[in-house]
Amino acid sequence: MITEDLNTEFWVISDTHLIAKSLHDEGQAFSQMQKN
């Protein structure tokens, strides 16, 4: 279980253009996720 909170918000972003340029990591996090 991720959380026991009753009012948890869960966001799914399908368009990465909405993510601020300052938050991009040149794909490092996505590459790590694919490996696991």
GIMO-V794309 format. One record per run of one state. SS is the DSSP state (helix for helix, strand for strand, loop for the rest). FROM is the first residue (numbers start at 1). LEN is the number of residues. Records with the same first field share a line. If there is no record, write none. Layout:
SS->FROM-LEN  FROM-LEN
//
This chain:
loop->1-15  19-2  24-4  36-1
helix->16-3  21-3  28-8
//
